[in-house]
Amino acid sequence: MTYLTASGSQLTGGSMWVCGALCWARTPAQLRRRRLFPALRRRRPAAAAFSASAEPSRVRALVYGHHGDPAKVVELKNLELAAVGGSDVHVKMLAAPVNPSDINMIQGNYGLLPKLPAVGGNEGVGQVVAVGSSVTRVKPGDWVIPANAGLGTWQTEAVFSEEALISVPSDIPLQSAATLGVNPCTAYRMLMDFEQLRPGDSVIQNASNSGVGQAVIQIAAALGLRTINVVRDRPDIQKLTDRLKNLGAHHVVTEEELRKHEMKNFFKDVPQPQLALNCVGGKSSTELLRHLAPGGTMVTYGGMAKQPVIASVSLLIFKDLKLRGFWLSQWKKDHSPDQFKELILTLCDLIHQGQLTAPACSEVPLQDYQRALEASMQPFVSSKQILTM
């Protein structure tokens, strides 16, 4: 896979594919019928081509030249911005989150590593300023998000290939657009791809206050699923519990409560989950497995504890449990650009209906990036850091 940053600089890479459809407004009836069946949508005509050029200018970007502690290796620098070519799109970035994958990429321990030096940030939303003469999928004024990881979103503006971008509606909240392409996509696919869940079924997850966890709660509620949400104990546990329940969580328990014998009584009234979503590893993942229904699946998509997943032999043999992994970048490789586009459209429908909101966010100006990076690596932080440009 190749990566794109600002054109004309040492950071320039190859092109990436695009899902260039727009999320269109629909009637309530259409939304109800189509929100979870994206394949039923009609194809929309491509946007008309607009020819424009941009004078060379300088932009501010968060750049790292080698791997290490993000707070130490990331620097705010000026980059040269090339003029817009025929298939290029000049984008003014509006907001970009700091995700765990961004931190891991800078540290050098992620599955995809861009060529150095690189601009940080795998996700965000920007507004099209100008387009090249051969661009057909977006036009000035459109909001766009990256089609793939590695684009380099932590910069005030940039020139990207048209194929590196997906258009999204500008009538959704800015924070929702900025955080649309990673966490909600991961949550939706894990809920849909591993078990044939039906309304009333249960799903159990750890790291429930994470970006993915909050999306799982909301999407599961829209699907009629019951969620059992595991979090680490903390001084403000009641405040966190209330917030997750306001999102649609049915049950919130701490790691300590999950280990107690009383949980057997809990599952007398609540169906045992067929699906467990693990972002922690270690003892936490072992506890999720212990409470899975026979034949159930645990999907691991992160390892916050930096400890291996340990499954007892008896659970594997006598309960026939399945251990799977999920990585959105691999899912994109295994599926067509149109399928990712349909996924984005489905999530846009949920946002329009008020069934999916952005995770709790703290907006931080780009120049205060050190504060955002440090906060993102602190324990018990329930607010996602969003860099504003």
PELIN-V710665 format. One record per pair of residues at least 6 apart in sequence whose ideal C-beta (glycine too) atoms are under 8 Angstrom apart, sorted by the first residue. I is the first residue (numbers start at 1). GAP is how many residues later the second one is. If there is no record, write none. Layout:
BEGIN
[[I;GAP] [I;GAP]]
END
This chain:
BEGIN
[[1;15] [1;111] [1;147] [1;149] [1;328] [1;332] [2;11] [2;12] [2;13] [2;14] [3;10] [3;11] [3;13] [3;111] [3;112] [3;115] [3;147] [3;148] [3;149] [4;8] [4;9] [4;10] [4;11] [4;12] [4;146] [4;147] [4;148] [4;156] [4;157] [4;160] [5;6] [5;7] [5;8] [5;56] [5;109] [5;113] [5;114] [5;146] [5;147] [5;150] [5;153] [6;6] [6;53] [6;55] [6;73] [6;74] [6;75] [6;76] [6;113] [6;146] [6;149] [6;152] [6;153] [7;74] [7;75] [7;78] [7;81] [7;151] [7;152] [7;153] [8;72] [8;73] [8;74] [8;151] [9;70] [9;71] [9;73] [10;107] [11;52] [11;68] [11;104] [11;106] [11;107] [11;108] [11;141] [13;101] [13;102] [13;137] [15;146] [15;148] [15;149] [16;131] [16;132] [16;135] [16;145] [16;147] [16;148] [17;130] [17;131] [17;146] [17;320] [18;119] [18;129] [18;144] [18;145] [18;146] [18;147] [18;148] [18;319] [19;128] [19;147] [19;318] [19;319] [19;321] [19;322] [19;325] [20;26] [20;27] [20;116] [20;117] [20;118] [20;142] [20;145] [20;146] [20;147] [20;321] [21;22] [21;23] [21;145] [21;146] [21;320] [21;324] [22;22] [22;25] [22;120] [22;145] [22;146] [22;147] [23;144] [23;145] [23;146] [23;149] [23;321] [23;322] [23;325] [23;326] [23;329] [24;20] [24;145] [25;144] [25;146] [25;327] [26;8] [26;323] [26;326] [31;318] [31;321] [31;322] [33;7] [34;6] [34;7] [34;315] [35;187] [35;311] [35;314] [35;315] [35;318] [35;320] [36;186] [36;187] [36;310] [38;304] [38;305] [38;307] [38;308] [39;303] [41;301] [41;304] [46;90] [46;91] [47;89] [47;90] [47;91] [47;92] [47;95] [47;120] [48;88] [48;91] [49;82] [49;84] [49;85] [49;86] [49;87] [49;90] [50;80] [50;81] [50;85] [50;89] [50;90] [51;80] [51;81] [51;82] [52;32] [52;38] [52;77] [52;78] [52;79] [52;80] [52;88] [53;30] [53;31] [53;77] [54;27] [54;29] [54;30] [54;36] [54;75] [54;76] [54;105] [55;28] [56;24] [56;25] [56;26] [56;27] [57;24] [57;100] [58;20] [58;21] [58;22] [58;23] [59;19] [59;20] [59;22] [59;96] [59;97] [59;98] [59;99] [60;16] [60;17] [60;18] [60;19] [60;95] [60;96] [60;306] [60;307] [61;15] [61;16] [61;17] [61;18] [61;58] [61;91] [61;93] [61;94] [61;95] [61;97] [62;12] [62;13] [62;14] [62;15] [62;57] [62;58] [62;59] [62;92] [62;93] [62;304] [62;307] [62;325] [63;11] [63;12] [63;13] [63;14] [63;16] [63;54] [63;55] [63;56] [63;57] [64;6] [64;9] [64;10] [64;11] [64;42] [64;52] [64;53] [64;54] [64;56] [65;8] [65;10] [65;51] [65;52] [66;7] [66;50] [67;6] [67;39] [67;40] [67;41] [67;46] [67;49] [68;38] [68;39] [68;40] [69;38] [70;32] [70;33] [70;36] [70;37] [70;50] [70;303] [70;307] [71;299] [71;302] [71;303] [71;306] [73;33] [74;32] [74;46] [74;295] [74;299] [76;290] [76;291] [76;293] [79;40] [79;76] [81;9] [81;76] [81;77] [81;78] [82;77] [83;76] [84;6] [84;46] [84;47] [84;48] [84;75] [85;47] [85;74] [86;46] [86;47] [86;48] [86;49] [87;45] [87;47] [87;48] [87;74] [87;75] [87;76] [88;43] [88;44] [88;47] [88;71] [88;72] [88;73] [88;74] [89;39] [89;41] [89;42] [89;43] [89;46] [89;49] [89;55] [89;70] [89;71] [89;72] [89;73] [89;76] [90;38] [90;39] [90;40] [90;41] [90;67] [90;68] [90;69] [91;35] [91;36] [91;37] [91;38] [91;53] [91;66] [91;67] [91;68] [91;69] [91;74] [92;34] [92;35] [92;37] [92;64] [92;65] [92;297] [93;31] [93;32] [93;33] [93;60] [93;62] [93;63] [93;64] [93;65] [93;296] [94;30] [94;31] [94;32] [94;33] [94;49] [94;80] [94;83] [94;84] [94;294] [94;295] [95;29] [95;30] [95;79] [95;80] [95;82] [95;83] [95;268] [95;291] [95;292] [95;293] [95;294] [96;25] [96;27] [96;28] [96;29] [96;57] [96;58] [96;82] [96;290] [96;291] [96;293] [97;26] [97;27] [97;81] [97;82] [97;114] [97;264] [97;287] [97;288] [97;289] [97;290] [98;23] [98;274] [98;275] [98;278] [98;286] [98;287] [98;288] [98;289] [99;23] [99;24] [99;83] [99;84] [99;112] [99;285] [100;202] [100;204] [100;276] [101;9] [101;21] [101;48] [101;81] [102;18] [102;19] [102;20] [102;21] [103;270] [103;273] [103;274] [104;6] [105;7] [105;8] [105;9] [105;15] [105;17] [105;44] [106;14] [111;216] [111;218] [112;37] [112;38] [112;217] [114;36] [114;38] [118;32] [118;34] [119;33] [119;34] [119;35] [119;36] [119;39] [120;32] [120;33] [120;34] [121;30] [121;31] [121;32] [121;33] [121;34] [121;266] [122;24] [122;27] [122;28] [122;29] [122;31] [122;60] [123;22] [123;23] [123;30] [123;55] [123;56] [123;58] [123;59] [124;21] [124;22] [124;29] [124;30] [124;54] [124;263] [125;18] [125;19] [125;20] [125;43] [125;49] [125;52] [125;53] [125;55] [126;17] [126;18] [126;19] [126;27] [126;31] [126;32] [127;14] [127;15] [127;16] [127;17] [127;43] [128;10] [128;11] [128;12] [128;13] [128;14] [128;15] [128;16] [129;11] [129;28] [130;10] [131;7] [131;8] [131;9] [131;31] [132;30] [135;27] [136;26] [137;25] [137;28] [137;30] [138;6] [138;24] [138;27] [138;29] [141;29] [142;25] [142;28] [143;24] [143;25] [143;26] [143;27] [143;34] [144;21] [144;22] [144;23] [144;24] [145;20] [145;21] [145;23] [145;32] [145;33] [145;35] [145;36] [145;199] [146;7] [146;18] [146;19] [146;20] [146;35] [147;16] [147;17] [147;18] [147;19] [147;190] [147;193] [148;16] [148;181] [148;184] [149;180] [151;9] [151;13] [152;6] [154;212] [154;215] [154;233] [155;234] [156;210] [156;233] [157;232] [166;15] [166;174] [166;175] [166;178] [168;9] [168;12] [168;176] [168;180] [169;179] [169;183] [170;7] [171;181] [172;8] [172;176] [172;179] [172;180] [173;178] [173;184] [173;185] [175;183] [175;186] [175;188] [175;211] [176;175] [176;180] [176;181] [176;182] [178;180] [178;208] [179;32] [179;179] [179;180] [179;182] [179;205] [179;207] [180;164] [180;167] [180;168] [180;171] [181;163] [182;29] [182;146] [183;27] [183;28] [183;29] [183;31] [183;32] [183;176] [184;31] [184;35] [184;163] [184;172] [185;143] [185;155] [185;158] [185;159] [185;162] [186;26] [186;29] [186;115] [186;140] [186;142] [187;25] [187;28] [187;29] [187;32] [188;27] [188;31] [188;155] [188;158] [188;159] [189;137] [189;139] [189;142] [189;154] [190;26] [190;85] [190;87] [190;109] [190;111] [190;136] [191;6] [191;12] [191;25] [191;28] [191;29] [191;32] [191;34] [191;84] [193;133] [194;81] [194;103] [194;105] [194;130] [194;132] [195;79] [195;80] [195;101] [195;102] [197;6] [197;26] [197;28] [197;77] [197;78] [198;26] [199;24] [199;25] [199;26] [200;24] [200;25] [200;26] [200;71] [201;24] [201;25] [201;70] [201;72] [201;73] [201;74] [202;23] [202;24] [202;25] [202;26] [202;68] [202;69] [202;70] [202;71] [202;72] [203;13] [203;17] [203;22] [203;23] [203;24] [203;25] [203;70] [203;71] [203;72] [203;73] [203;74] [204;23] [204;24] [204;25] [204;26] [204;69] [204;71] [204;72] [204;73] [204;84] [204;87] [204;88] [205;8] [205;11] [205;22] [205;23] [205;24] [205;25] [205;71] [205;72] [205;73] [205;74] [205;83] [206;7] [206;24] [206;25] [206;49] [206;71] [206;72] [206;73] [206;74] [206;78] [206;79] [206;82] [207;6] [207;23] [207;24] [207;72] [207;73] [207;95] [207;97] [208;6] [208;8] [208;9] [208;19] [208;21] [208;22] [208;23] [208;36] [208;41] [208;44] [209;22] [209;31] [209;34] [209;35] [209;173] [210;69] [210;92] [210;149] [211;148] [211;173] [212;65] [212;67] [212;89] [212;90] [213;16] [213;64] [213;66] [214;30] [214;33] [214;145] [214;146] [215;141] [215;144] [216;11] [216;61] [217;10] [217;12] [217;27] [217;30] [217;31] [217;32] [218;29] [218;30] [218;132] [218;137] [218;138] [218;139] [219;131] [219;136] [219;137] [220;6] [220;7] [220;28] [221;6] [221;26] [221;27] [221;134] [222;128] [222;131] [222;133] [222;134] [226;24] [226;25] [226;44] [226;45] [227;21] [227;22] [227;23] [227;24] [228;22] [228;23] [228;25] [228;42] [228;45] [228;63] [229;15] [229;20] [229;22] [229;23] [229;24] [230;23] [230;24] [230;25] [230;28] [230;54] [230;57] [230;58] [231;6] [231;9] [231;10] [231;13] [231;21] [231;22] [231;23] [231;24] [232;22] [232;23] [232;148] [233;21] [233;22] [233;23] [234;6] [234;146] [237;17] [240;12] [240;142] [241;11] [243;117] [243;139] [244;8] [245;7] [247;110] [251;15] [251;19] [253;10] [253;13] [255;28] [255;29] [255;32] [257;6] [258;29] [258;33] [259;28] [263;28] [267;24] [271;22] [272;19] [272;20] [272;21] [272;24] [273;18] [273;19] [273;20] [273;23] [274;18] [274;19] [274;21] [274;22] [274;23] [275;21] [275;22] [275;23] [275;24] [276;12] [276;13] [276;15] [276;16] [276;20] [276;21] [276;22] [276;23] [277;21] [277;22] [277;24] [278;6] [278;7] [278;10] [278;20] [278;21] [278;22] [278;23] [278;24] [278;31] [279;21] [279;22] [279;23] [279;24] [279;25] [280;22] [280;23] [280;24] [280;25] [281;19] [281;21] [281;22] [281;23] [281;24] [281;25] [281;26] [281;27] [281;28] [282;23] [282;25] [282;26] [282;27] [282;28] [283;22] [283;24] [284;21] [285;13] [285;15] [285;24] [285;25] [286;23] [286;24] [286;25] [286;26] [288;10] [289;9] [289;22] [289;23] [289;26] [289;32] [290;25] [292;6] [292;23] [292;27] [292;29] [293;26] [294;25] [294;26] [294;27] [295;24] [295;25] [295;26] [295;27] [296;23] [296;25] [296;26] [297;24] [297;25] [297;26] [297;27] [298;11] [298;23] [298;24] [298;25] [298;26] [299;25] [299;26] [299;27] [300;9] [300;23] [300;24] [300;25] [300;26] [301;24] [301;25] [301;26] [309;14] [311;10] [311;12] [315;6] [332;8] [347;9] [350;6] [351;6] [358;26] [359;24] [359;25] [360;22] [360;23] [360;24] [361;22] [361;23] [361;24] [361;25] [362;10] [362;13] [362;21] [362;22] [362;23] [362;24] [363;23] [363;25] [364;7] [364;8] [364;11] [364;21] [364;22] [364;23] [364;24] [365;22] [365;23] [366;21] [366;22] [366;23] [369;18] [372;13] [372;14] [372;15] [373;12] [375;6] [375;8] [375;10] [376;8] [376;9]]
END
